Amino acid sequence: MFDFIKKLFSPAPQVDLKQLIREGAFLVDVRTPAEFQSGNVKGSVNIPLDTIPRQLEKFKGKKSVIVFCRSGNRSSQAKTILQRAGISEVYNGGTWEQVKTLKA
């Protein structure tokens, strides 16, 4: 019982997103195409949140996936969808500007 409570209230392990990017993480911007065209992370792909369930094949076999958007909300939803689909190495990168900074 104690282990369950400990896991429930322990902080999530920290992941070095910059290192994952250096190692070739699959960078996915889940904003709309119009938002993506207005500014994006070089090398990222645009898979809008509402299309992810129909495009799961694009995520299969990737060592790690970093999803991001305008505020971090849609990327959080995308992470949940992907994890439920069996993709375990998926991380919420937050905003596209944050990921762009990490990639620089």
N, C-alpha and C positions, 0 to 999 in steps of 0.2 A: 504494500500500500504506500509506503514512504517513497519508493522509487517513482511511482505514478505521480505523486504530488510534487516531487522534486523536478521531474520532467515537465510537468504542467507549468511550473513557475520559474523554471530556469530560462535565462535568455537564450535565444536561438544562436547557434554557432555562427561566428563571423566568417564571411567568405570574402576572399580578396578578388573582387570583380576585375580589377586592373590586371591581375595575373591571369585570370580566365580569358580576358580579351587578348592578352599577349599569346596565349596558348591556342587561339583560334576559335573562341566561343562563337556560336551562331547568334548573331545580333538581330533581334526582331523588334521592329517598331510597330506597335499595335494601334497606332492612331489611324485616322481616316487617310485616304490617299491625298486629299487636299492639304491636310496638316503636314503629311510627310513631304510633299512637294515644297511647302513653305520653308523647310529647313529639316535636315536629317543628319544622322551619323554616317560618315563615309563607310561603305562596306556593309551597311545594314540592309535588311530586306523589310518591306512593308507588308505585313499580314494583319489587316484590321481585326480587332477583337471579335467582331461578329462573324468573321469567316474562319476563325481558327478551327472549330469543330469539323469543318469540311476540308481542311488542309493539314490534317495531322501527319500525313505522309512526309511532309517537308521537315518535320521535326524528328522523325525516326532515325536512329543511328547517330545522332549528334552527340558528341562527348559532353558538351554543356551548352545550355541555351540561356541567353539573357534577354528578357523582355522588358520593354520600357514604353513610355507614352508621354503625355504632357504633364501629368501630376503624380503618377504612380498608382492611381486608382485602377485604370484599365489594365495596367500590367499586372497588378495584384490578381485581378480576375483571370487574366490569361494564364498566370502561373497555376492557379487552382484548376483551370480546365485541363491544362497539359499534365499536371500531376495525376488528376483523375483518369487521364487517358494512358497512364503508365510511363510517362516521361519524368524520370526522377531528378535528373540534373538540370533543373530549371530554376533560374534566379530572377527576382524582381530587381531590375536596375534602377527603378525610380523614373526620373524624367530623362527625356532624350538629351537634354543639355548636360546632365550629370554624366551620362554614358559618353557623350562626345568629349567631355573633359578627361575622363579616364582613358579614353583611346588616344588622346593627344600625346 
